Each structure stands twice: as structure tokens, then as C-alpha cells.
Amino acid sequence: MVGLPARGKSYIVKKLRRYLTWLQYETKIFNVGNLRRNTAQLIKNGTAPNNHSHSFFDPNNEYAKNVRDQLAMDSLDELIYWLKTGGRVGIHDATNSTIARRKKILERCQRENNFKVLFIESICDDKEVLESNMRLKLSGPDYKNVDPEEALDDFRRRVANYERAYETIGEEEEKTDVEYCKLINVGKKIIAHNIKGYLSGQCIFYLMNLNLIDRQIWLTRHGESADNVSGRIGRKFAACLSRFVHAQKMLFRQKQLENYREKIGSSTPPPEPPERNFLVWTSMLKRTIETVESLDPKEFDIMHIRFLNEIYAGRCEGKTYQEIEQSYPEEFNARKNNKLYYRYPGMGGESYLDVIHRVNPLIIELERMTDNILVVTHRVVLRIILAYFLDVEKEKVPDMDVPLHTLYCLQPKAYGNY
């Protein structure tokens, strides 16, 4: 990573790590700030053992600069060791805001075989976002038990110190064909250079679709059907769902307007927020389509999408687990022993991993959209979507409890969490 403090680097790295992990790439963040705090007792120039004041980040403080550079390289060494022992993607979370620092990083990585480096620079000049980011920093470990006003003043001075030495990515990196991406105001503008390979391209495409708009993502399974319990077709749940979603739509709009009214007193009040559309997506299967049939199509934009279909069981499709155990005992045991990687036999049979890649475009779209949405799908697909947003370990995904008659509401929070 590259960028000044409070420019959203932590937001980006946490989102990117979660996405790549969900795609089954072993990914880990190596945060230089955490390493600095853990080794703070070694910094002799501080007035206290845990001193992280703005003076430590003064570019004219030669001793502190050398310490910061050494910490960055120590963190990079940890990252490289992790990659050499089985990791796939390491994220170096630091400012790396000078040409000299980035050159050191490249030189160190070039000593290893088959290592690719992609610099991602986060730039933000949105004053409202910057102010919000700075205030978030006050709750971080650097300012624990510090008066908020003192902490904010110190952090502003820290940023000013970084700005004095800051060198954006550009011509110097292009001379040596370095891969880089400049992400401006969380995806409003993207500048990419010399991007090569599937994984680099996938990262850039993902980052292009991020946004900070307040919105709601509702997730649920279809209403109880005859396939779940004989003789039950799910009409009761469908009617309840219609009333509940309508009420939530009205409540979200009410909160939007309340937040807007709180800002009207400022010298430059923002424009009134537009009312969000409410999208409804279901699979192509009858039980999800029937679940939303009570929703008014004039109020909700309803779409039926094939990649929300349940996992396809190949030649086991339509059978109960008991029937599969009787007809295909070896397949039954193989699935029981490894549900994540097991692929159903026969034409079109899928595994959990197959469904993850099938659902990938949906995840990108959910990150991109600014509207509220209700997704009505099936057990396996719902597990996989929730695993992405809630950062569930891959081994636990096949056993997640996602009961019928349950609605999940996800809203974006600080640092890329939900």
C-alpha cells in the first residue's frame, strides 16, 4: 500500500484481504503501525515508552526516519517469509510514501523468485471523508486515553509531517514498468499502469467497484417449500416478508432524512439525499420466485438471476441425502468428509468452490451498487454470500447455520466491516 495517513488504506486492505480470502487465496495483512507499537520501547527518543507523537514522523528527525524505515523492512521480511512458507498474497500495510522507500521494497522483493509486486496508492481529497477518517483514528491504539482534542491536533501534525516528504507514484515507477494502481476517493477515479496477470487484474476490478454510500443489503432463504417439509409451500413467509421489507424501506428513508436535517444548520449544508431504489433479486427457481410474489413490482425492482440458483447436485439432483447414501455410498462419504471441496458427480455437478466463483459477479455488484437490495436465494448460496461479508473461515462455511424464515441485514461500517 501507498498513501498518506487517513486516506482509507486500512479500509482498502481489509476489504481486499477479505475478498481474496473468500476466493480461496491465503492472504494476510502485515501492518507496520502495529509493529511500531509493539516495538515502541526500543525508541529512545520518545518521552514515554509508548510515545507515538507527531515528532516521531517529522522527516527531519533522522533517527526516527531510520527507525520507521527499518520497521517497514522488518515487516516486509515477515511478509516474504510467510509467502515462502505457504502464503499466496501478502499485503504490506504502510504509508510507503516516498520513492526511496518504494525502491527499497522493490529491491528486496526482486531478491526472491517469482514474487510479483503491485503498488496500490490511496488518494483522498474529499474534505468530509478526510475529517471522518481523522476522527476515526482517535479511537485507535496510538491515542488510547488521550484527550480527543489533543489527539486530533497531534494527528493533524503527523499528517502534515508526512505531507512534507510525500511523493506520489508516477513517472519514477513507470521508468521501470512497476505495476501500480492509484485509487482516488475510493474508486471515483482509477489510474492503473502495467497491470499484468489474473490476480492483479482481479484486485483492480474489485477496487474499482467499492463505494462508501450508506445502504442496506438484506439476505434470506426462500420460504419453506414442499422440498423442505412435505405439504408446506411457504406462502405465510412470503406475506410476512412483503410487509417487513416495505416497513424497512420506509424506516431507512426516515433515518436518511433525520441525518440530513442534523446537517442543515451548517454553513454549507449538503443536498437532500435521494431516495434509494429497492432492488429484489431471486434465483431462477420456483421457490424463490414465489417467495417475493407478494412484493409490489411498482415499488420494488424485481429480477430473477441464474447465478443465485442453489448448488447443482449433478446426477444426485432431486434426491434426499438418505437416497444418495443408499444409491451412491462412496459419494455420500466423500461429501461428508470434505464438503468444501467435494463436487457432485455427473453433468454440471458443483462444489462449494464452484459456487463461490459463480457468485463472484454478485459480490462485485453488491459492492458497487448504491441502492438497497433484498437477495432471496438458497442455503449454500446464502452461506457463501454471508461468508464473504462476515469474513468466515473457509473451513466453517459448509456448516454455517442459515435457517429458514430468517432475514440478515448488512450495512457498511468503518474499516470495511459489516
N, C-alpha and C positions, 0 to 999 in steps of 0.2 A: 504494500500500500504506500501511497504518497499523498501528502496533504497537510495543511495547517491543522492545529487543534480546532475542535468544534465544527469540523466540516463534514461530519457524518461518516467518518471512516469505520467507527465501531458498528454503526448501523449496517454498513455495506458488508463488512467481513462476517458478521453474524448471519446475515441473510444468505450470503454466498456459501458459507460453511454448511448451513442447514440444507440448502438446495443440493449441493454436491454430495453431501452425506446421504440424502434421500435418494439420489441417483446411484448410490452404492459405491461412491468413491470415498475411500478413507481420507478424511480431511480434518485438519487440526489448525487452530489459531495459535500463533506464538506472539504474545503481546509484550512489547519492550517496556511499556509502562509498568506492567506487573513485575517484570524482572527488576526494574529500577527500584520499585518499592521494597521488594524482597531483599535487595542488597543495600538499602539506604544506610545501614550502619557503617558501611565502608567509605561513605562520602564524608571526608573530614572537614570540608568547607562549610557544611551545614551548621546552623546554630543549635540544632537538636537532632537526635538520631533519625527522626522521620521527617526532616525538613525537605519540602519539595517546592519552595517558594520560587517566584519568578526569576530571582537572581541566578538560580541554577541553570536557567535556559537562556541566559544572556550570551549572545555569540562572541562577546569579548572576554568572557570568562573561560580562558583557555583550559584550565584544569577540568571544569565541569564539561566542556565540549569533548575533551578526550574521554572522560568517563562515559558520557552519553554514546559516543561512537563505539566504545568498547562494549557497552551493554547491547547495542544494536547488533554487533558482530557475534557476541556470545549467543544472543537469541537466534541468530541465523545459523550458527553452528548446531544448536539444538534442533532446529528445523531440519537441517541437512541430515543429521544423524537419524532423526525419525523417518525421513524419506528412505534412507538406506536400509532401514530395518522393517520395512513393510508399508509405510505410509504412501499415499498417492498424491495428495495435494497439501502443501504447507502454505499457510498464509502468514506473511511477516507483517504484523500489525504495528506500524510505527509511522512517524512523520516522514522519514526518508526524504527530507525537503530540500536537499542540496545535491548538486551534480556530483560533488566529491563522494557523498555517502552512497549514492546510487552506483557510482563507478566501482566502489569497494564491494558492493553486493554482487555486481555482475562478475567481477574478477574472482570472487570466492566461489560462486556457482559454476563458473567455467572450469574450475579445477576438478569438477565431478563429471562423470559420464552420463549422458542422456538426461541432463537436467534442463528444463525449459523455464524461462523467467518471463513473466508478464507483469508489467507495472500498471497498477490502476490508481490514477490520481483523482481524488475527490475535491472538487472546487465548488464553493458556495458563496454567492454574493447577495443572497436573499436576506435582508436585514432581520425580518421576522423569524426566519428559521435559525439564523445565527444566534439571535438573542435567546431563543428557546433552547438551543443546544448548549449555550454557555451556562444557562441556569441548571440544566440537567447535570452538568459537570460538578455542581456544588454538592450534590448528593454522593459523589464518588469518593473513593478512599483517600485521595490527596487532600480533601478538605473536611475530613471527619472531625467533628467537634470544633469547627472554626465558624466564627460569626459569618452569616451569609453575605453581608455587605463587604466585609474584609476579604472573604473568599472570592467574590465576584471581581473585586478590584485587582486582587493578585492574579486571577486567571486572565483578565484582560491584559495585564502587563506581560504575562507569559506569552500570550498570542502575539503581542507587539514585538517581543524579542524574536520569536520565530519569523515574523514577517520581515524583519531586518535582514535575515540571511536566506530567505526563501527563494528558491529557483524552480520555476515550474518546468515540467517535462516539455521538451520541444526539439529544437534543431540539434542540440548536442547528442541526444539519444538517437535521432534519425540518422546521424552520420554513421552509426554502427548498426543500423537496422534493428534496433531494440523494439520488441513488441510492447506497445503501451496503449492504454485507453484512458482518456480524460472524461470523467463523468461530471457534468456541470449541473448544479442544482438538482441532484438526484434524478438524472435521466432526461431533463428538459433538453439538454444538448449533449451529444456524444461525439468525441473525436477519437478515432482509432487509427493505429498505424502498424502495418506489417503483421497483422494478426494471422497466425498460421495454426492449423491443426483443429481437430474437432472440439477438444475441451476448451481451448481458448475462445473459439467462436461461440460455444455454448455459454460460457461465462459472460461474454459481452452481450449476447442476445438476452440473457436473463436480466442483466443490469439495466438494459435499455427499457425494460418494462416495469421497473419499480416506480412507485409513487407514494406520496405521504398523505393522500386525501383520506379524511375520516369517512369510514364506510363500514357496513356490516356484511359478513359472509355467514349465511345460515346453511347448515348441513343437516340432512336427515336421511333415514332409510325410507323406503316406500311403506305404505300402510300394510298391516298384516293381511296376508293373502291366503288363498287355499293351499298354496305350496308351503306356507308356514304352519298353519293349523287348519285342518280339514274343515271346510264349511264356513271359514271366515274370509271375507273379501275386502275388509279394510275401509268401508265407507265411513264409519264413525270417525276414524283418524283423519280422513280427508276433510270432513266438515270442520273438525276442530282446528286443523292446520290452516284452513282458509281464514277463519275468524282470527286466529292468533297472528298470522303474518300480516293481515290488514292492520291490526292493532299496533304491531311493532313498527310498521311503516309510518303510522301517524305519530307514534312516540318519538321515533328518530327525527322526524321533521320538527317536532316541538322542541327537542333539545337543540337542534341546529339553530333555530330562531332565538332561543334563550341565550345561547353563546354569542350570537350576533349582537343582540341587544346590549350585552355587557360591554361590547367594544364600541358602541355608538358614541359614547362620551369622549373618546379620544380625538385628538386634533385631526387625524386623517382616518376616519372610520372606514372599514373595508366594505365592499359592496355586499348586498344581501346574498347569502349563499343560495345557489339554485337548488330546487327540489330534486333529489336524486331519483333516477328511474329505479324501478324494482324489477330485476330480471328473475325468471324462474327457468331453471334448466333441469330436465329429466333425462333418463336413458330412453332408448327406443322400445323398452319392454313394457308390456301392458300394465303391469302392477305399479310402475312409477307414473305412467300417464294417467291412470285412474286416480292416483293419489292427489293430483293437482287439478282434477276436472272441476272442482268447486270454485277455483280461483277465477275471477273475472278477467278475461283476456284484454278488456279495455283498460284495466288498472295495472295488470302485470304482463310483461313481455315474455311469453312462454315459448321455449324452444325444446325440442327433443333431439338429443345428441348421442350418436352411437358409441363414442368412447367412454360414456358413463355406464355402458352395459356391464352386467356382472361378469366375473371371471368365467371364461368359456371352458367347460369341462370335457371337450372332445367327445370321445365315444362314451364317456360317463355322463354326459349331459342328460338331465331329466331323471337320473337315478338318485335314490336316497343313499346316505353313507352306508346303511346296512346292506343295501343291494350291491353297492360297489365292493364291500368286504366279501360278500358271497361270490360275486362273479369275477372279481379281479383282486384276490387277496394280496398278491405281491405289490400291486399298485397302491392298495389301501395302506399297507405297511410303509411303503416308500414315502407316501404323502405324510403319514403320521410322524415319521422320523425327521422330516425336513420340509415343513410346509412352505417356507420362504422360497426355496429353490425348486421344489417339485413342480413338474409340468405335466398336466393331464395328457394321457395318450390319445392318439387319433388326430384327424384333420382339425386344425385350428385350436387344439388344446393349449391352454395358457398356464403360466406360473405367476406367482406374485410379482416377480421381476418383469415379466412381460406386461402385466397390468400397469406397473409403475411407468414404463416407457410409453404405454398407450395413453396414460392420464397426464403425462408431462405437458402437452399443449394446454390442458385445462389449468394446471398450476400457473403457467406463464400468463394465461388470460386472467386468472383471478388476481394475480399481482398487478397486472396492467390496468384493469378496469377501475373506474371511479364510482360506479353505480353499486347499489345494494343488490344482493343476489341470494336466492334460495336454490340450493342444489339438492335434488331428490334422486338418490341412487341406491346402491345395494351394499351389502355387508363388506365384501372385500374391497370394493372401490372406496367406500367411506373410510375404512381403516387406513387405506393408503393416503387419502387426502388429509386425514387428521394427523397421520404420522409426519407429514411434511410440516404442517403448521405448528404442531406441538412438539416437534423435534424428538420423536420417539425412536429409540434404538431399533435398528432393523430386525434384530432377533425377536423383539417383542411385538412387532407389527401383526403377525398372523394370529396372535392370541388376544388382541385388543378387544375389550368388551364394548360393542356398539349396539345396544338393544333397540328393538322396535319402539315406536311411539316416543322417540327422544329427539329433541332439536338441540343442535350445537350452534352457538353464536360466537363468531370470531371477529374481533376488532383490532386493527393495528395499534401497537403501543410503542413506547420508546425502545431504541436499540434493536428494532426489527422483530420484537416479540409480539405474541398474540395472546 
